[in-house]
Every structure is written in C-alpha cells, then in structure tokens.
Amino acid sequence: MASLKQTHPDVADESCSGMFTVQKTRRVFSAMEIDQAHEQNNAAVKGDGGAVGLTQNLEFLRRWAVAGPELARMISEFEVAMDFFDHADQETCHHEQSESIQTTFAQRVKALVGVIDDMGNPFADESKDLFKVDTKEMADLAMVEAVQRAEKTSVQCLCN
C-alpha cells in the first residue's frame, strides 16, 4: 500500500475517491469495506441454518458459487424496496449528527481539556514512576516491577 501510488496510480486514485467501499444505506458515513459487505451478503443468503456441509459436497458448493451472489442481489433489492416504503422520510444523517449529541461531545471535550490543564498532560510526564492517570496515585512497587518485566519480555520476543 505504501508504494501503490507509484506502482498502480489508477488504483490509488480510485481508492482515494472512496471506491473501496460499499454504500448499503443512504446515511452519510455508513459505507463499509467490500469484504465486510460480502460477508454480510453471505450471511443473508445462508440464513439461520448456515452453510453446514456446503464445502463437503462439490455440487452444493458449485450451486452456492453460482446462485449465492444472485440471491444476495435479489434480497438486497427487496430490502431496499421495503425500506423505501417503511422509511421514505428517514433522515440520511449519521445518528450522532444531532445538535444535542454534538453539544454533549463539545462539553466532554472541554471537560477533558480542563482536567489536563489542572492535572497536567499525562502523556508529557517524563517521570519513571507508574501511576494512575486520573488520580496520580502511585502504583505499588511489585506492580511496577511486573510491568517492567512484561515490557522487557515483549521487547525480547519482538526482537528475536
């Protein structure tokens, strides 16, 4: 992916324009990755019984490979048609795009900034002590040693 722009500029342009997602609803920000949509279509076609034994019988697998995508398309078209009648006046905004939710979010961000201003930024603390971020309560020495051993072990595992 790092070199996609150089190796396949046309694919990179399509990807940047959002062509790697599927839009299953009219709501903004509700797009999902293609493979996730594929899994949802598989689940819709399989139904409650699942696909038990599907891979054990070549004929059933062949039928699934041919008919599955068409069944998923038909189910999707039906759901879209029914959803249109049931929710024709439904908003297309994300459920968090209401004024009350945005106000609550802004209040919580201001409260967090206030705590960081009062107690200091926990990410800028260069102390070697281990403490709770919200109370600045010092951790027990045994806990500090356990965390240091875990860190050393993880570094050794990653480097070997």
HUBEL-V774512 format. One record per residue. N is the residue number from 1. RES is the residue in three letters. PSI is psi in whole degrees, 0 to 359 (NA if undefined). OMEGA is omega in degrees with one decimal (none if undefined). Layout:
BEGIN
n=N res=RES psi=PSI omega=OMEGA
n=N res=RES psi=PSI omega=OMEGA
END
This chain:
BEGIN
n=1 res=MET psi=330 omega=-178.2
n=2 res=ALA psi=327 omega=-177.7
n=3 res=SER psi=14 omega=-176.9
n=4 res=LEU psi=320 omega=-178.5
n=5 res=LYS psi=325 omega=-179.6
n=6 res=GLN psi=319 omega=-174.5
n=7 res=THR psi=322 omega=-178.4
n=8 res=HIS psi=75 omega=-175.2
n=9 res=PRO psi=327 omega=179.9
n=10 res=ASP psi=320 omega=177.5
n=11 res=VAL psi=319 omega=179.1
n=12 res=ALA psi=318 omega=179.1
n=13 res=ASP psi=315 omega=178.6
n=14 res=GLU psi=318 omega=-179.8
n=15 res=SER psi=318 omega=179.7
n=16 res=CYS psi=335 omega=179.8
n=17 res=SER psi=6 omega=174.8
n=18 res=GLY psi=15 omega=-176.8
n=19 res=MET psi=16 omega=177.9
n=20 res=PHE psi=10 omega=-177.6
n=21 res=THR psi=166 omega=176.8
n=22 res=VAL psi=134 omega=179.3
n=23 res=GLN psi=106 omega=-177.2
n=24 res=LYS psi=346 omega=178.3
n=25 res=THR psi=175 omega=177.3
n=26 res=ARG psi=354 omega=-177.0
n=27 res=ARG psi=142 omega=177.0
n=28 res=VAL psi=145 omega=178.1
n=29 res=PHE psi=26 omega=178.6
n=30 res=SER psi=14 omega=179.1
n=31 res=ALA psi=152 omega=177.9
n=32 res=MET psi=162 omega=179.8
n=33 res=GLU psi=151 omega=-177.1
n=34 res=ILE psi=318 omega=-178.0
n=35 res=ASP psi=328 omega=176.2
n=36 res=GLN psi=318 omega=177.3
n=37 res=ALA psi=322 omega=177.9
n=38 res=HIS psi=316 omega=178.6
n=39 res=GLU psi=321 omega=177.8
n=40 res=GLN psi=321 omega=176.7
n=41 res=ASN psi=319 omega=177.1
n=42 res=ASN psi=315 omega=-179.8
n=43 res=ALA psi=322 omega=-179.6
n=44 res=ALA psi=320 omega=-178.2
n=45 res=VAL psi=322 omega=-179.7
n=46 res=LYS psi=324 omega=-179.5
n=47 res=GLY psi=197 omega=-176.2
n=48 res=ASP psi=328 omega=-176.1
n=49 res=GLY psi=344 omega=-178.8
n=50 res=GLY psi=193 omega=-178.0
n=51 res=ALA psi=47 omega=-178.2
n=52 res=VAL psi=128 omega=177.5
n=53 res=GLY psi=359 omega=-177.0
n=54 res=LEU psi=316 omega=-177.1
n=55 res=THR psi=351 omega=-178.8
n=56 res=GLN psi=347 omega=-178.3
n=57 res=ASN psi=115 omega=-174.9
n=58 res=LEU psi=322 omega=-179.7
n=59 res=GLU psi=316 omega=178.3
n=60 res=PHE psi=320 omega=178.6
n=61 res=LEU psi=318 omega=179.1
n=62 res=ARG psi=316 omega=178.5
n=63 res=ARG psi=318 omega=179.4
n=64 res=TRP psi=317 omega=-178.4
n=65 res=ALA psi=325 omega=-178.6
n=66 res=VAL psi=313 omega=-172.2
n=67 res=ALA psi=334 omega=-175.3
n=68 res=GLY psi=307 omega=-179.8
n=69 res=PRO psi=323 omega=179.5
n=70 res=GLU psi=320 omega=176.4
n=71 res=LEU psi=318 omega=178.9
n=72 res=ALA psi=319 omega=178.7
n=73 res=ARG psi=316 omega=-179.5
n=74 res=MET psi=317 omega=178.3
n=75 res=ILE psi=317 omega=179.6
n=76 res=SER psi=316 omega=178.6
n=77 res=GLU psi=319 omega=178.8
n=78 res=PHE psi=314 omega=179.9
n=79 res=GLU psi=320 omega=178.7
n=80 res=VAL psi=316 omega=179.6
n=81 res=ALA psi=317 omega=179.8
n=82 res=MET psi=322 omega=179.3
n=83 res=ASP psi=325 omega=179.2
n=84 res=PHE psi=317 omega=-178.9
n=85 res=PHE psi=324 omega=-177.7
n=86 res=ASP psi=327 omega=-172.4
n=87 res=HIS psi=41 omega=-176.4
n=88 res=ALA psi=330 omega=-178.4
n=89 res=ASP psi=11 omega=-177.5
n=90 res=GLN psi=141 omega=178.1
n=91 res=GLU psi=154 omega=178.7
n=92 res=THR psi=4 omega=-179.7
n=93 res=CYS psi=156 omega=174.1
n=94 res=HIS psi=150 omega=-176.0
n=95 res=HIS psi=345 omega=177.7
n=96 res=GLU psi=12 omega=-179.8
n=97 res=GLN psi=26 omega=177.2
n=98 res=SER psi=157 omega=-177.4
n=99 res=GLU psi=320 omega=-177.8
n=100 res=SER psi=320 omega=-179.9
n=101 res=ILE psi=320 omega=178.4
n=102 res=GLN psi=322 omega=177.4
n=103 res=THR psi=315 omega=178.4
n=104 res=THR psi=317 omega=179.2
n=105 res=PHE psi=314 omega=179.9
n=106 res=ALA psi=320 omega=178.5
n=107 res=GLN psi=318 omega=-179.1
n=108 res=ARG psi=324 omega=176.9
n=109 res=VAL psi=316 omega=178.3
n=110 res=LYS psi=321 omega=178.1
n=111 res=ALA psi=318 omega=178.1
n=112 res=LEU psi=316 omega=177.8
n=113 res=VAL psi=322 omega=178.0
n=114 res=GLY psi=318 omega=178.5
n=115 res=VAL psi=317 omega=178.9
n=116 res=ILE psi=322 omega=177.2
n=117 res=ASP psi=319 omega=-177.8
n=118 res=ASP psi=314 omega=-172.3
n=119 res=MET psi=349 omega=-176.9
n=120 res=GLY psi=157 omega=-179.4
n=121 res=ASN psi=116 omega=-177.3
n=122 res=PRO psi=339 omega=-179.3
n=123 res=PHE psi=346 omega=178.8
n=124 res=ALA psi=354 omega=-179.0
n=125 res=ASP psi=125 omega=-178.3
n=126 res=GLU psi=20 omega=178.5
n=127 res=SER psi=150 omega=177.1
n=128 res=LYS psi=357 omega=-179.3
n=129 res=ASP psi=150 omega=176.0
n=130 res=LEU psi=123 omega=-177.9
n=131 res=PHE psi=162 omega=176.5
n=132 res=LYS psi=134 omega=-176.1
n=133 res=VAL psi=317 omega=-173.5
n=134 res=ASP psi=330 omega=-176.5
n=135 res=THR psi=348 omega=-175.6
n=136 res=LYS psi=19 omega=177.7
n=137 res=GLU psi=129 omega=-176.9
n=138 res=MET psi=141 omega=177.6
n=139 res=ALA psi=155 omega=178.0
n=140 res=ASP psi=147 omega=-178.0
n=141 res=LEU psi=322 omega=178.8
n=142 res=ALA psi=322 omega=178.7
n=143 res=MET psi=318 omega=179.0
n=144 res=VAL psi=315 omega=-179.7
n=145 res=GLU psi=322 omega=179.0
n=146 res=ALA psi=318 omega=179.2
n=147 res=VAL psi=319 omega=179.4
n=148 res=GLN psi=320 omega=176.7
n=149 res=ARG psi=318 omega=179.7
n=150 res=ALA psi=318 omega=179.3
n=151 res=GLU psi=315 omega=-179.7
n=152 res=LYS psi=318 omega=179.2
n=153 res=THR psi=317 omega=-179.3
n=154 res=SER psi=322 omega=178.4
n=155 res=VAL psi=319 omega=178.8
n=156 res=GLN psi=319 omega=179.8
n=157 res=CYS psi=321 omega=-179.6
n=158 res=LEU psi=328 omega=-175.6
n=159 res=CYS psi=343 omega=-177.9
n=160 res=ASN psi=NA omega=none
END
